[in-house]
C-alpha cells in the first residue's frame, strides 16, 4: 500500500509557507514566481490555514481584481485538512475528492513535512500502475512452459 511518506520522498521536500498577516499580493507574487498552487499558513509553529489559487481567485472576483491591503488571514481556509506520513494514498485520494481539496499539508505531529497535491497523487498512481504493469509483463514473460513453445 502506497503511503504519503513515499509520495513526498519522490516529490522532494521544498516547503512554501507564509504567515497569516502578510498581504495577499505578496502571497500571489510568491505563488506565481515559484509556480506553486498553494501556501501552507503557519503561525507560532502551528498549521493555521491553507491558501490556494481558489481563495485568491474568489477574493479578486469579489474585489474587482484588486487584492487591496487585505492579508492572507482574511481569505485563507482556516480549517485545512491534513494527513500524516503514514496515511494511505487511497485515503488521500478519497479526502481530495470528497472535500474538493487540491492540496493537503502533511503533518508529523506539529511539524510540517510537505504538501501533497492532486497532481502528485496522479503522478504516484500512474507510477504505481506502470510498476504493476511491468511486474505483470515480467511474470507473463517467465510463464512456466514458455521456453518450450519458443523452441518449437
Rosetta constraint file for C-alpha pairs under 8 A:
AtomPair CA 1 CA 88 HARMONIC 6.69 0.50
AtomPair CA 1 CA 89 HARMONIC 7.63 0.50
AtomPair CA 2 CA 6 HARMONIC 6.86 0.50
AtomPair CA 2 CA 7 HARMONIC 7.86 0.50
AtomPair CA 2 CA 88 HARMONIC 5.88 0.50
AtomPair CA 2 CA 89 HARMONIC 5.51 0.50
AtomPair CA 2 CA 90 HARMONIC 7.90 0.50
AtomPair CA 3 CA 7 HARMONIC 6.80 0.50
AtomPair CA 3 CA 85 HARMONIC 6.81 0.50
AtomPair CA 3 CA 86 HARMONIC 5.70 0.50
AtomPair CA 3 CA 87 HARMONIC 5.71 0.50
AtomPair CA 3 CA 88 HARMONIC 4.56 0.50
AtomPair CA 3 CA 89 HARMONIC 5.37 0.50
AtomPair CA 4 CA 8 HARMONIC 6.27 0.50
AtomPair CA 4 CA 84 HARMONIC 7.19 0.50
AtomPair CA 4 CA 85 HARMONIC 4.93 0.50
AtomPair CA 4 CA 86 HARMONIC 6.05 0.50
AtomPair CA 4 CA 87 HARMONIC 5.64 0.50
AtomPair CA 4 CA 88 HARMONIC 6.20 0.50
AtomPair CA 4 CA 89 HARMONIC 5.92 0.50
AtomPair CA 4 CA 106 HARMONIC 7.88 0.50
AtomPair CA 4 CA 116 HARMONIC 7.82 0.50
AtomPair CA 5 CA 9 HARMONIC 6.16 0.50
AtomPair CA 5 CA 85 HARMONIC 4.50 0.50
AtomPair CA 5 CA 86 HARMONIC 6.43 0.50
AtomPair CA 6 CA 10 HARMONIC 6.41 0.50
AtomPair CA 7 CA 11 HARMONIC 6.15 0.50
AtomPair CA 7 CA 116 HARMONIC 7.79 0.50
AtomPair CA 7 CA 120 HARMONIC 7.23 0.50
AtomPair CA 7 CA 121 HARMONIC 7.72 0.50
AtomPair CA 7 CA 124 HARMONIC 6.52 0.50
AtomPair CA 8 CA 12 HARMONIC 5.94 0.50
AtomPair CA 8 CA 13 HARMONIC 6.84 0.50
AtomPair CA 8 CA 114 HARMONIC 7.00 0.50
AtomPair CA 8 CA 115 HARMONIC 7.88 0.50
AtomPair CA 8 CA 116 HARMONIC 7.28 0.50
AtomPair CA 9 CA 13 HARMONIC 7.39 0.50
AtomPair CA 11 CA 120 HARMONIC 7.43 0.50
AtomPair CA 13 CA 113 HARMONIC 7.38 0.50
AtomPair CA 13 CA 114 HARMONIC 6.27 0.50
AtomPair CA 14 CA 114 HARMONIC 7.28 0.50
AtomPair CA 15 CA 113 HARMONIC 7.77 0.50
AtomPair CA 15 CA 114 HARMONIC 5.89 0.50
AtomPair CA 15 CA 115 HARMONIC 7.67 0.50
AtomPair CA 16 CA 38 HARMONIC 7.88 0.50
AtomPair CA 16 CA 39 HARMONIC 5.60 0.50
AtomPair CA 16 CA 40 HARMONIC 6.47 0.50
AtomPair CA 17 CA 39 HARMONIC 5.15 0.50
AtomPair CA 17 CA 40 HARMONIC 4.62 0.50
AtomPair CA 17 CA 41 HARMONIC 5.62 0.50
AtomPair CA 17 CA 42 HARMONIC 6.62 0.50
AtomPair CA 18 CA 22 HARMONIC 7.33 0.50
AtomPair CA 18 CA 27 HARMONIC 7.54 0.50
AtomPair CA 18 CA 39 HARMONIC 6.43 0.50
AtomPair CA 18 CA 40 HARMONIC 6.34 0.50
AtomPair CA 18 CA 41 HARMONIC 5.00 0.50
AtomPair CA 18 CA 42 HARMONIC 6.20 0.50
AtomPair CA 19 CA 41 HARMONIC 5.36 0.50
AtomPair CA 19 CA 42 HARMONIC 5.35 0.50
AtomPair CA 19 CA 43 HARMONIC 5.76 0.50
AtomPair CA 19 CA 72 HARMONIC 7.78 0.50
AtomPair CA 20 CA 41 HARMONIC 6.06 0.50
AtomPair CA 20 CA 42 HARMONIC 7.16 0.50
AtomPair CA 20 CA 43 HARMONIC 7.05 0.50
AtomPair CA 20 CA 49 HARMONIC 7.87 0.50
AtomPair CA 20 CA 71 HARMONIC 6.69 0.50
AtomPair CA 20 CA 72 HARMONIC 5.03 0.50
AtomPair CA 20 CA 73 HARMONIC 4.61 0.50
AtomPair CA 20 CA 76 HARMONIC 8.00 0.50
AtomPair CA 21 CA 71 HARMONIC 5.34 0.50
AtomPair CA 21 CA 72 HARMONIC 6.08 0.50
AtomPair CA 21 CA 73 HARMONIC 6.13 0.50
AtomPair CA 22 CA 26 HARMONIC 6.76 0.50
AtomPair CA 22 CA 27 HARMONIC 7.35 0.50
AtomPair CA 22 CA 71 HARMONIC 5.37 0.50
AtomPair CA 22 CA 72 HARMONIC 6.08 0.50
AtomPair CA 23 CA 27 HARMONIC 6.76 0.50
AtomPair CA 23 CA 69 HARMONIC 6.19 0.50
AtomPair CA 23 CA 70 HARMONIC 5.76 0.50
AtomPair CA 23 CA 71 HARMONIC 4.15 0.50
AtomPair CA 23 CA 72 HARMONIC 6.04 0.50
AtomPair CA 24 CA 28 HARMONIC 6.15 0.50
AtomPair CA 24 CA 56 HARMONIC 7.70 0.50
AtomPair CA 24 CA 67 HARMONIC 6.14 0.50
AtomPair CA 24 CA 68 HARMONIC 7.98 0.50
AtomPair CA 24 CA 69 HARMONIC 7.45 0.50
AtomPair CA 24 CA 70 HARMONIC 6.08 0.50
AtomPair CA 24 CA 71 HARMONIC 5.13 0.50
AtomPair CA 24 CA 72 HARMONIC 5.22 0.50
AtomPair CA 25 CA 29 HARMONIC 6.20 0.50
AtomPair CA 25 CA 67 HARMONIC 5.99 0.50
AtomPair CA 25 CA 68 HARMONIC 7.93 0.50
AtomPair CA 26 CA 30 HARMONIC 6.28 0.50
AtomPair CA 27 CA 31 HARMONIC 6.12 0.50
AtomPair CA 27 CA 39 HARMONIC 7.72 0.50
AtomPair CA 27 CA 72 HARMONIC 7.52 0.50
AtomPair CA 28 CA 32 HARMONIC 6.06 0.50
AtomPair CA 28 CA 56 HARMONIC 7.66 0.50
AtomPair CA 29 CA 33 HARMONIC 5.98 0.50
AtomPair CA 30 CA 34 HARMONIC 5.91 0.50
AtomPair CA 31 CA 35 HARMONIC 5.62 0.50
AtomPair CA 31 CA 36 HARMONIC 4.98 0.50
AtomPair CA 31 CA 37 HARMONIC 6.32 0.50
AtomPair CA 31 CA 38 HARMONIC 6.91 0.50
AtomPair CA 31 CA 39 HARMONIC 7.46 0.50
AtomPair CA 32 CA 36 HARMONIC 6.71 0.50
AtomPair CA 37 CA 52 HARMONIC 5.61 0.50
AtomPair CA 37 CA 53 HARMONIC 5.78 0.50
AtomPair CA 38 CA 50 HARMONIC 7.05 0.50
AtomPair CA 38 CA 51 HARMONIC 5.47 0.50
AtomPair CA 38 CA 52 HARMONIC 4.22 0.50
AtomPair CA 38 CA 53 HARMONIC 6.62 0.50
AtomPair CA 38 CA 103 HARMONIC 6.86 0.50
AtomPair CA 39 CA 50 HARMONIC 6.04 0.50
AtomPair CA 39 CA 51 HARMONIC 5.17 0.50
AtomPair CA 39 CA 52 HARMONIC 6.48 0.50
AtomPair CA 40 CA 47 HARMONIC 7.32 0.50
AtomPair CA 40 CA 49 HARMONIC 6.36 0.50
AtomPair CA 40 CA 50 HARMONIC 4.90 0.50
AtomPair CA 40 CA 51 HARMONIC 6.46 0.50
AtomPair CA 40 CA 105 HARMONIC 7.09 0.50
AtomPair CA 41 CA 47 HARMONIC 6.12 0.50
AtomPair CA 41 CA 48 HARMONIC 5.70 0.50
AtomPair CA 41 CA 49 HARMONIC 4.74 0.50
AtomPair CA 41 CA 50 HARMONIC 5.45 0.50
AtomPair CA 41 CA 51 HARMONIC 6.99 0.50
AtomPair CA 42 CA 46 HARMONIC 5.30 0.50
AtomPair CA 42 CA 47 HARMONIC 4.68 0.50
AtomPair CA 42 CA 48 HARMONIC 5.49 0.50
AtomPair CA 42 CA 49 HARMONIC 6.92 0.50
AtomPair CA 43 CA 47 HARMONIC 6.61 0.50
AtomPair CA 43 CA 48 HARMONIC 6.35 0.50
AtomPair CA 45 CA 110 HARMONIC 7.41 0.50
AtomPair CA 45 CA 111 HARMONIC 7.78 0.50
AtomPair CA 46 CA 110 HARMONIC 6.22 0.50
AtomPair CA 46 CA 111 HARMONIC 7.77 0.50
AtomPair CA 47 CA 110 HARMONIC 7.52 0.50
AtomPair CA 47 CA 112 HARMONIC 7.75 0.50
AtomPair CA 48 CA 78 HARMONIC 5.87 0.50
AtomPair CA 48 CA 79 HARMONIC 7.26 0.50
AtomPair CA 48 CA 80 HARMONIC 7.73 0.50
AtomPair CA 49 CA 76 HARMONIC 5.89 0.50
AtomPair CA 49 CA 77 HARMONIC 5.29 0.50
AtomPair CA 49 CA 78 HARMONIC 4.31 0.50
AtomPair CA 49 CA 79 HARMONIC 6.20 0.50
AtomPair CA 49 CA 80 HARMONIC 5.75 0.50
AtomPair CA 50 CA 76 HARMONIC 5.68 0.50
AtomPair CA 50 CA 77 HARMONIC 5.20 0.50
AtomPair CA 50 CA 78 HARMONIC 6.71 0.50
AtomPair CA 50 CA 80 HARMONIC 6.00 0.50
AtomPair CA 51 CA 55 HARMONIC 6.41 0.50
AtomPair CA 51 CA 56 HARMONIC 7.66 0.50
AtomPair CA 51 CA 72 HARMONIC 7.42 0.50
AtomPair CA 51 CA 75 HARMONIC 7.67 0.50
AtomPair CA 51 CA 76 HARMONIC 4.97 0.50
AtomPair CA 51 CA 77 HARMONIC 6.34 0.50
AtomPair CA 52 CA 56 HARMONIC 6.73 0.50
AtomPair CA 52 CA 76 HARMONIC 7.90 0.50
AtomPair CA 52 CA 103 HARMONIC 7.78 0.50
AtomPair CA 53 CA 57 HARMONIC 5.95 0.50
AtomPair CA 54 CA 58 HARMONIC 6.24 0.50
AtomPair CA 55 CA 59 HARMONIC 6.19 0.50
AtomPair CA 55 CA 75 HARMONIC 6.11 0.50
AtomPair CA 55 CA 76 HARMONIC 6.55 0.50
AtomPair CA 55 CA 77 HARMONIC 7.77 0.50
AtomPair CA 56 CA 60 HARMONIC 6.14 0.50
AtomPair CA 56 CA 75 HARMONIC 7.42 0.50
AtomPair CA 57 CA 61 HARMONIC 6.04 0.50
AtomPair CA 58 CA 62 HARMONIC 6.18 0.50
AtomPair CA 59 CA 63 HARMONIC 6.15 0.50
AtomPair CA 59 CA 65 HARMONIC 7.90 0.50
AtomPair CA 59 CA 67 HARMONIC 7.19 0.50
AtomPair CA 59 CA 75 HARMONIC 7.09 0.50
AtomPair CA 60 CA 64 HARMONIC 6.01 0.50
AtomPair CA 60 CA 65 HARMONIC 4.28 0.50
AtomPair CA 60 CA 66 HARMONIC 5.62 0.50
AtomPair CA 60 CA 67 HARMONIC 6.16 0.50
AtomPair CA 61 CA 65 HARMONIC 5.79 0.50
AtomPair CA 63 CA 67 HARMONIC 7.16 0.50
AtomPair CA 70 CA 74 HARMONIC 6.65 0.50
AtomPair CA 71 CA 75 HARMONIC 7.49 0.50
AtomPair CA 72 CA 76 HARMONIC 5.70 0.50
AtomPair CA 73 CA 78 HARMONIC 7.95 0.50
AtomPair CA 80 CA 104 HARMONIC 7.63 0.50
AtomPair CA 81 CA 104 HARMONIC 6.23 0.50
AtomPair CA 81 CA 105 HARMONIC 7.26 0.50
AtomPair CA 82 CA 104 HARMONIC 5.53 0.50
AtomPair CA 82 CA 105 HARMONIC 5.00 0.50
AtomPair CA 82 CA 106 HARMONIC 5.72 0.50
AtomPair CA 82 CA 107 HARMONIC 6.51 0.50
AtomPair CA 83 CA 87 HARMONIC 6.21 0.50
AtomPair CA 83 CA 92 HARMONIC 7.55 0.50
AtomPair CA 83 CA 104 HARMONIC 7.02 0.50
AtomPair CA 83 CA 105 HARMONIC 6.50 0.50
AtomPair CA 83 CA 106 HARMONIC 4.96 0.50
AtomPair CA 83 CA 107 HARMONIC 6.09 0.50
AtomPair CA 84 CA 106 HARMONIC 5.31 0.50
AtomPair CA 84 CA 107 HARMONIC 5.16 0.50
AtomPair CA 84 CA 108 HARMONIC 5.66 0.50
AtomPair CA 84 CA 109 HARMONIC 7.89 0.50
AtomPair CA 85 CA 106 HARMONIC 6.42 0.50
AtomPair CA 85 CA 107 HARMONIC 7.11 0.50
AtomPair CA 85 CA 108 HARMONIC 6.67 0.50
AtomPair CA 87 CA 91 HARMONIC 6.75 0.50
AtomPair CA 87 CA 92 HARMONIC 7.18 0.50
AtomPair CA 88 CA 92 HARMONIC 6.61 0.50
AtomPair CA 89 CA 93 HARMONIC 6.19 0.50
AtomPair CA 89 CA 121 HARMONIC 7.49 0.50
AtomPair CA 90 CA 94 HARMONIC 6.23 0.50
AtomPair CA 91 CA 95 HARMONIC 6.16 0.50
AtomPair CA 92 CA 96 HARMONIC 6.07 0.50
AtomPair CA 93 CA 97 HARMONIC 6.26 0.50
AtomPair CA 93 CA 121 HARMONIC 7.18 0.50
AtomPair CA 94 CA 98 HARMONIC 5.95 0.50
AtomPair CA 95 CA 99 HARMONIC 5.76 0.50
AtomPair CA 95 CA 100 HARMONIC 7.77 0.50
AtomPair CA 95 CA 101 HARMONIC 7.29 0.50
AtomPair CA 96 CA 100 HARMONIC 5.33 0.50
AtomPair CA 96 CA 101 HARMONIC 4.57 0.50
AtomPair CA 96 CA 102 HARMONIC 6.18 0.50
AtomPair CA 96 CA 103 HARMONIC 7.83 0.50
AtomPair CA 96 CA 104 HARMONIC 7.91 0.50
AtomPair CA 96 CA 118 HARMONIC 7.37 0.50
AtomPair CA 97 CA 101 HARMONIC 6.88 0.50
AtomPair CA 101 CA 118 HARMONIC 7.98 0.50
AtomPair CA 102 CA 117 HARMONIC 5.55 0.50
AtomPair CA 102 CA 118 HARMONIC 5.03 0.50
AtomPair CA 103 CA 115 HARMONIC 6.40 0.50
AtomPair CA 103 CA 116 HARMONIC 5.71 0.50
AtomPair CA 103 CA 117 HARMONIC 4.40 0.50
AtomPair CA 103 CA 118 HARMONIC 6.44 0.50
AtomPair CA 104 CA 115 HARMONIC 5.50 0.50
AtomPair CA 104 CA 116 HARMONIC 5.28 0.50
AtomPair CA 104 CA 117 HARMONIC 6.43 0.50
AtomPair CA 105 CA 112 HARMONIC 7.14 0.50
AtomPair CA 105 CA 113 HARMONIC 7.69 0.50
AtomPair CA 105 CA 114 HARMONIC 5.89 0.50
AtomPair CA 105 CA 115 HARMONIC 4.27 0.50
AtomPair CA 105 CA 116 HARMONIC 6.30 0.50
AtomPair CA 106 CA 112 HARMONIC 6.06 0.50
AtomPair CA 106 CA 113 HARMONIC 5.48 0.50
AtomPair CA 106 CA 114 HARMONIC 5.25 0.50
AtomPair CA 106 CA 115 HARMONIC 5.55 0.50
AtomPair CA 106 CA 116 HARMONIC 6.98 0.50
AtomPair CA 107 CA 111 HARMONIC 5.47 0.50
AtomPair CA 107 CA 112 HARMONIC 4.67 0.50
AtomPair CA 107 CA 113 HARMONIC 5.71 0.50
AtomPair CA 107 CA 114 HARMONIC 7.46 0.50
AtomPair CA 108 CA 112 HARMONIC 6.43 0.50
AtomPair CA 108 CA 113 HARMONIC 6.71 0.50
AtomPair CA 116 CA 120 HARMONIC 6.06 0.50
AtomPair CA 116 CA 121 HARMONIC 7.16 0.50
AtomPair CA 117 CA 121 HARMONIC 6.39 0.50
AtomPair CA 118 CA 122 HARMONIC 6.30 0.50
AtomPair CA 119 CA 123 HARMONIC 6.16 0.50
AtomPair CA 120 CA 124 HARMONIC 6.11 0.50
AtomPair CA 121 CA 125 HARMONIC 6.13 0.50
AtomPair CA 122 CA 126 HARMONIC 6.22 0.50
AtomPair CA 123 CA 127 HARMONIC 6.15 0.50
AtomPair CA 124 CA 128 HARMONIC 6.07 0.50
AtomPair CA 125 CA 129 HARMONIC 6.13 0.50
AtomPair CA 126 CA 130 HARMONIC 6.15 0.50
AtomPair CA 127 CA 131 HARMONIC 6.20 0.50
AtomPair CA 128 CA 132 HARMONIC 6.18 0.50
AtomPair CA 129 CA 133 HARMONIC 6.05 0.50
AtomPair CA 130 CA 134 HARMONIC 6.13 0.50
AtomPair CA 131 CA 135 HARMONIC 6.21 0.50
AtomPair CA 132 CA 136 HARMONIC 6.16 0.50
AtomPair CA 133 CA 137 HARMONIC 6.08 0.50
AtomPair CA 134 CA 138 HARMONIC 6.07 0.50
AtomPair CA 135 CA 139 HARMONIC 6.09 0.50
AtomPair CA 136 CA 140 HARMONIC 6.08 0.50
AtomPair CA 137 CA 141 HARMONIC 5.96 0.50
AtomPair CA 138 CA 142 HARMONIC 6.18 0.50
AtomPair CA 139 CA 143 HARMONIC 6.20 0.50
AtomPair CA 141 CA 146 HARMONIC 7.55 0.50
AtomPair CA 142 CA 146 HARMONIC 6.94 0.50
AtomPair CA 145 CA 149 HARMONIC 6.94 0.50
AtomPair CA 146 CA 150 HARMONIC 6.28 0.50
AtomPair CA 147 CA 151 HARMONIC 6.37 0.50
AtomPair CA 148 CA 152 HARMONIC 6.44 0.50
